[in-house]
């Protein structure tokens, strides 16, 4: 099924697209147990419902908003992509929604709730769109981040999970912020790079460990090494602040002279409890990495894999096929890279490329109308993406090299994850 999902064989494309649609519909179908519990909560007549949503949550948001409408309960929906106008315009029409918020509302959410309850004007807050299409001024990135409160997981059903893993962030946005395909840095919380202080991060880890009796942490930063001294500071001070802590995070193996990912840095991180590191490998072709403005080199990625393995870290990487302009030779280089380094990689997430709204490559393809690269372009505002056909990936030579790449991916993903990282498997 996965092979068909990633297929570029022209005769198979209609069936592939039908199955992709069916898989997406099944994946996005609201869970009945969740809906039943939410219905019980709504029957208790709360003053307001606050929903934090990714674009994949459209169906369940629609259902919750409809139930709330029947009970005359206001609903505010926030999400990182609601600062994109076309997407907000599509979502605002869901019956029952009081407002969409495309802003970092950490410090304003209490006042927002009070405004709704007393019937005030939500357009006094930045980043808000109402069901009638009126909107307030765009929200500015929130700072300083040390003013934000620690997350409250008191009501989270920890008893239903085999391992308690606390999510947190040291900062928002990305220091590089130039990758042509990345939608994270055009989202409401990724528009510019900002960091918390090291002490604020470590204090939260201490507090969350105390509250929830766990020492496992998941850093959700787009790039944990945007500020290398943060990564180094965690490695140096965490063992004394939360003895026995274990943690994972995502990094960008960029070509800065000091990117915080030297073998010495990785060894220190491993000694402090880092168990898995994830990074965007994307491609084994230097030409394609440069086209993407990735700010990385094939040699640098190879050295990082070698060093991470040397110090005992589990490595997960993400990749995709079908980037506009990718050739058979590019995919061959990717296959060569994986075959050479597969023993150093624990997991690979390999996807068909998605053309996401507001990214540089999206704007470029829209301006060109896909001329000679992409065809059959069709905007999907619900998911903030462009559907398209890329004939360059349908050639026999390209498909042959992609089979080599996928064979390496499958070999990697069939292996057991390093034993000290298994509690984090599936998270990133």
N, C-alpha and C positions, 0 to 999 in steps of 0.2 A: 504493500500500500504506500509506503514511504517513497519507493522508487517511482511509482506513478505520480505521486504528489509533486515530485521534483522533475518529472519528465519534460523533455523538450522535443519529443518526437511529434512532428506535425499531425499525423493521423490520430494520435492519442490525446491531443489537446482538448477536444470537446468533452471527452470522458473525464480527463483530468480536472477540467474546470467544474464540471458537475459534482465530482467527488470533493473538490475543495470547498464548494459551496455547502455541500451536505455536512462536511466535517465542521465547518465554521458554525452552521446552524445548530449542530448537536453540541458543540463546545460552548456556545453562547446561550443555550437553553437554560432558563432559570431553574435552580434546584428546588424541588418541591418541598423538601424538609425546611429549607431556608425560608421559602415563601410562607409556609404554614406558621413558622415562628414569628416572622415579621407581621403576619396578619394578627397574631395574638397580641403583639406589642401595640399595633395600631388600634386594636379594640380597647386598649387601656387609655386611649385618647391623650397622647402626649401633646404638648404645645406645638411641637415642630419636629420634622424629620430632617436630619442632615446626612447626605450621602456623598461619599468620596468615590469617584468613578473613573476608571479607565474606559477607553472607547469600546472595548470588548464587553462592557457591562450594559450596553444599550438596552437589551431586552429585559433584564431584571430591573433596571431603573424605570423603564416604562411600566412594568407591572406594579412596582411599589408605588409609583406616583399615581397610578390609576386607583389603587386601593386607598391611598391617602385622600384623593379627591372625593371619593365616596363618603369619607368621614369628615370632610372639611378640615383637613390637617395640612398646613403649609409644608412644602418640601423645597429645600435648598440643595442643589447639586453642585459640587465642586470637582474640579479635575484639572490635571496639568495641561490638557490640550484645548481647554475652553477659551483660551486667549486667542485662538485661531478663529477668525470671524466666520468662515464658511462652515466650520464644524459647529460652532455655537449656534449659528442660524438654523442648522438642521436639528439640533437637540432641543432648542427652546420651544419647539412646537409640541413636545410630548405633553399630553394632557395631565394636569395636576402639578406641574413644576411651577414653583413660585419665582425662582431665579436660578440662573447659572452663574457660577463664580470661577473666573479664570485668573486667579490671584493667589498669592501666599497669604492665607487668612489666619495664620497662627496667633497674631496679636489682636485681630479685629473680630474674630468669630463670635465672641460673647456679645459684643455690641451689635453685631448683625442680627443675632437671635433676638435680642431685646427690641430691635427696630421692627422686626417682623411681627413679634407678639403685640406690640402697641400700634401696629398699622402704619409705621413710618416709611420713609422713602429709602429703599435700598440703593438707589442710584447715587446716594451720597458716599458710597464706598466704591473705590476703583475696581475695575475688572469685572463688573456685574452686567449681565444681560437679562432683560425681562422677557416674558413670553410674547409681548407685543413688538419685540425687536428693538426697543429703546435700550441704550447701553450707556454706561458711565465711562469715564476716561480710563485708558489702559493702566494697569497696575505697574508700579515700579518694583524692581527686585527688593525684597525685604532685607534690611540690614540695620544694625548689626545682629548677627544670628545668636549671639550670646543672650539676647533678650528673650529668645523663644523658650517656652517651658518644656520640661521633659515630657515625653509621651506617657499617657496614662493607659496601661494595659490591664487595669484592675478587673474589668468585666470580660476580658478575653477568656474563652473556655480552654485554658491550658490543659485541663484534665483529658481532653480529647486528642492530645498530641503526644507522641512517644518521647520527644525531646523538646525542652523549652529553649527557644532561640529568640533572642531579643534583637529586633531590627533598629538601626539608628544610622544617622548620617553625621559626618564631620563637617561637611560643607555642601553647597548647592552649586550647580553649574559645573563647568569644566574649564580648566586653565587654558586648554588648547582651543576648543570651540571652533575648529575650522573644517572638520570632516564634512565632506559635501553631502553625505547621506544621513547625517545624524539629526533626528527630530528632537532629541532630548534637550538640545541647547536652544531650541526655539519654543520650548514649552514654558508655561508660566513660572515654574520654579527653576528653570535652567538658563534664563536669559543672560546671566552674567555669573562669573565665579566669585563666590564669597565663602569664607570659612569661619567656623567657630574657633575659639581658643582651645588649645590642647587640654587645659584644665577643665573647661566646660564639658568637653567630650568625656574625659575620664571620670568626672563627677557623676555624669549621667550613668556611665557603666557601673559605677559603684552602687548608685541608688537603685537601678533596675535589677542588679544582681541581688541586692538586699530584699527588694519588694517581692521578687518572683522566684527566689531560691534557685538561681541558675547562673552558670558562668559561660554560657554560649552566646555569641554575638554575630550578627550579620550586618556588615556595613553596606548600605545601599547607595553610597556615593557613585556618581557616574565614573569618577576617576579618583581613587583614594590617594593617588600620588600627585594630584594637582599641586599641592604644597608638600614637597618631599619631607620637610621637617615634621609634618603631622604624622606621617607614617613612621618616621624614626622615633618620634616622641611616644607613640603608642607602644612601639616595640620596647622602648627603654623603661617606661614607667608603669605599663599595665600590670606586669607581674606583681608589683608591690601594692597596686591599688585594688586589683581583683585577682588574688592568687589562684592559679589553676585555670584562668580564663582561656577559652579557645575561640577562634574567630576566623572569618573569611571576608574577602572583599574583591573588588574589581579595580584593575589598574589599566593605564594606557602605556604601552611600551614605546614611548616616544623617543625622539632622537636628541633630546636635551643632553648637554654634557653631564648634568646631574638630574636624573629623573627619579631618584630615590629607589632604584631597582637594581643596584649593584649586587654582586654575590654577597658582599658583606651585609648590605641592607636586608636582603632576603633571608640570610642566615639569622640575623637578629630578630626579624619578624617571626621566623619559625620557632626560635627559642622562646619567644614571648607568647606563643599559642596560636599563631596563624597556621591554619590547616589546609586551606585551599585558596588559590589565587585565580581569578578569572580575567581574561583579556580578549580584546577584539583582534583576532588574527586577520580576518577578512579574506586575505588572498596571499598566495605565495609568489605573486608577480610584483616586482618592484615598479614596473610601468603602471600597473593598476593601482597600487598603493599611492603613487604620486598623483594619478588622475583623481583619486578620491580625496586628495589633500589630507592623507592620514597622518602625516608627520612621523612616519615610522619607516624602518628599513627591514628587508628580509633578513639581513645579517643580524640586526639587533633583536629581532624576534627569535632567531635561532639561538643566540647567546642567552637570552632570557630563559628559554626552555631548558637549556643546558644547566644554567645556574639554579633554577627552581628545582629541577630534579636532584641536583647535587646536594641541596640542603634539605631535601625530603618533603617539599610541598606538592600537594595535588594541584594539577593545572587543568583548568577548563578554558576552552576558547570558543569564540563564536566566528562563524564564517557565512558567506552567502554566495550564491551563483546568480549570474544574470545582470550584473551591474552594467548600465548602459555603456557600450564601447568595449566590453570584455570580449576577448577573442579566444580562439582555440588554443593559441600559444599561452595566453594568460592562465587558462584552466590547466594546461599541461604543467605549468610552473607550480601551480597549487598542488596538483597531484604529486609532483616530485618532492615538494616540501613536506607534505604529510607522510609520504612513504619513508622519507629520511628521518623524520622526527617523531613518528607515531609512538615509539616506546616512551617518550617523555611527556605524553599528553594523556590525561585520565578521561576526559570527556570532551566531545565536540558538539556544539549546536550548529547545525548546518541548515540554512533556510534558502528559499527562493527570495531574491532581492525584492524589497518593498519600496515603492516610490512615495515618500511621505510628504505631506503638505508643508510648505514654507521652507523646506530644506533647499540648499543651493542647487542640488541636482534636479529637484522637482521644478524649480523655477526655470532652470535651463531647458529642460525637456518641454515644459509648457510653452516657453517662448519659441522654441523651434518647432512646436507641434509634433515633436518626435521625429522630425525629418531624418530619414535614412537610418535612424537608430531604433526608435520605438514607433509602433503603429497602434491603431485602434485605442487611443487614449480615452479614458472615461473616468471622470472624477467621482470618487465615493466620499462625500463629505461626512457621512456618518462615522467613517473610520479614518478620516483625514489622510486619504491616500489616493493614488491614481492607479487604476487598472490599465493594463497595456499588454501589447504583444511585442516580444523582442525576437525577431527572426534570426538574429545572429547566434542565438543559443540553440537553434533548431537544426544546425548543420550536423552532418554525420561525424565530422572530426571533433567538434565541440562535445557532442554527446559521448563520444568514446572517451575523451579525457575526463569528463564528469563522472563516468562510470568508475574510472580509476580512483578519482577523489572519493567518491562515495564508498567504494570498497574499503579504503583506508579508514574512513569515518566509522563504518560499521565494525571493523576490527577493533578500533579503539573503544567504542561504546559497549562492546560485548564483554570487555574485561571488567574485573572487579575494581572498584575505586580503592585507593590506598586506605588501609584500615583506619588510620587516625582521622580520616576526613569523611567517613561514611555517614556520620550523623548529619552532615550538611548536604548530602547528595540529593539532588533535585531542587535545591534552593537557587543555585547559580552555578 
